[in-house]
Amino acid sequence: MRDGTALAEQIAERRDGAGDPRALLGELRRATVLVPLDRGGLWTGHLGGVRWVFAFTGEEALARFAQSRESASAQDSARPWEFAELLGARLLDEIIPAMGEPAGVAVDVADPDGSMLFPPAMGIVPDEAAVDGPDKPAGGTAGGAA
């Protein structure tokens, strides 16, 4: 297991138009990321029909997220910030499929120039958790004839 430093570097390269997407995904799978806990579960948010698990490459990135939340909500400023250290591969291969809905990983969401989304797509999550694929039309909705 590796800390998220190399993952943050791979994200920066990719956002600059360089780097290999496969190497970036591989780095997420090898990295230990910090996932805040909320009411006994992982901190998630919904956007665009996807449930996003918030993951952070280090304590500094998590602290920036906590500060942004504290600015937005008095309730969040009073709460302790507990987190789990999870291997990226475990998030993608076990936790995402167990959510029972389209889910992906949002890394370093408080860093507008350093964030990266890993959507529930084939090649990122297991095929059964992907919203795309040969038997699923684009957009992840199943169409059927009556």
Order of alpha helices (4+ residues) and beta strands (2+ residues): alpha-alpha-beta-beta-beta-beta-alpha-alpha-beta-beta-beta
